Amino acid sequence: MSAKLKIGIIGGSGLDNPDILKNRTEKKVSTPFGDPSDSLVLGEIDGVSCVLLARHGQKHDIMPSNVNYRANIWALKQEGCTHVIATNACGSLQEDIPPGTLVIIDNFIDRTTKRIQTFYDGEPNNPKGICHLPMEPALCEHTRKVILETAKSINQEVRDGGTIVVIEGPRFSSKAESTIFRSWGAHLVGMTTVPEIVLAKEAGLCYAVIGMATDYDCWRDTGEKVSHKYVLQVFQQNVKKVLSLLRALVPRMAKEDWEETVQNAQALVQESIILPSD
């Protein structure tokens, strides 16, 4: 299904550089759910069609709770994307995930409180029905597998699997909160994976996350505590790893047969919708 493949790339903090794409054009779009965070940047990586979207806007002026996640995902879907690769800067909750580690996340714990997590909200002009969507597996395992294989092929060390706790933000966690998250067995903490992960699945898109640990949050008694300044410093030291992985990943994805995976993702959505009775 390589001819139909189109990959949406959602760039988090500092991971939204349009230079990753060749033959770039910008396209301003709107959706039934409002405007996305910014214009879509259309282009190619090794001849494969990609769409880049800056989650927080290209000026990074949208805080996590105010991101229009529904518009972002819908914009990528209406642009014809079959996949979404999201990048996230995260805090580490485990000693064996030092800053700079890339984690191919496989699960999440939602601690957000203000965000709409469905397109099927009962509003007159939105999709009809209620979508009771299964969230296990939380991410597209086929896509995760290809990311892991790609990392191995370029000798890029990554961690296979990890659970991210998603907090409302924009503040960082208290030490008590961070300690609780660790007691749950979580590996990372971040602010944007939910509802993005839910909406992508509800849209029938194959979604995966490359998380970069930028700090140890605040649970450790020693070492640097999380701060925006420290996050940016570590990020800048390690961003090349994410960009190299993305550049290698996209052409490798184009060699895969995605037909069954995409069909299954779309069928799951349809099976999960309960339409109102007449």
Secondary structure, 3 states (H helix, E strand, C coil): CHHHCCEEEEECCCCCCHHHCEEEEEECCCECCECCCCCEEEEEECCEEEEEEECCCCCCCCCHHHCCHHHHHHHHHHCCCCEEEEEEEEEECCCCCCCCCEEECCEEEEECCCCCCCCCCCCCCCCCCEECCCCCCCCCHHHHHHHHHHHHHCCCCCEECCEEEEECCCCCCCHHHHHHHHHCCCCEEECCHHHHHHHHHHCCCEEEEEEEEEECCCCCCCCCCCCHHHHHHHHHHHHHHHHHHHHHHHHHHCCCCCHHHHHHHHHHHHHHEECCCC
